[in-house]
Amino acid sequence: MTRTDTPTAWDERTQLATFLDYARATARAKCEGVSPEGARQAPLPGSPLMTLCGLISHLRWVEHYWFHVMFLGEEDDGPIAAATEEDPDPEMRIAVEVPLPQLLDEYEEQSARYRLLVAEHDLDTRAKRPFRDGRYTDLRWIVLHLIEETARHNGHLDIVRELVDGEKGA
């Protein structure tokens, strides 16, 4: 995937899709060249689940939740469904058992499916499942939320990567 934040057209859908793809590609770039051990390292003392593997897994499963569960109304068959007060981020905890290249491949395969989903639906299409308060969102909000979510976690990936092996930027 080419990493660019410049859309090929200036309509709203293309701009939103471009920014989500740019954020996804940035997450991948921040993981390039890291060692298998570094990918599993949690360098922040107060955040034992904050690993490169954990963050990529989180991004993957958050997209699954918003597109698959909330928008399409399907059952949540991912690890986030198993979250509890004692284990609020199981998708991050189990990720250290999975090689980073596999996590990145799964994230990209899923992103390709959701890229098609966004292309095939009007941005005003209402999600099948409501928020806890009963309100429904639309596809536009979900895409905007995922841009924000991915961009925010790219900052975490940046920090973790620099602490793990000194690599900066991407």
Order of alpha helices (4+ residues) and beta strands (2+ residues): alpha-alpha-alpha-alpha-alpha-alpha
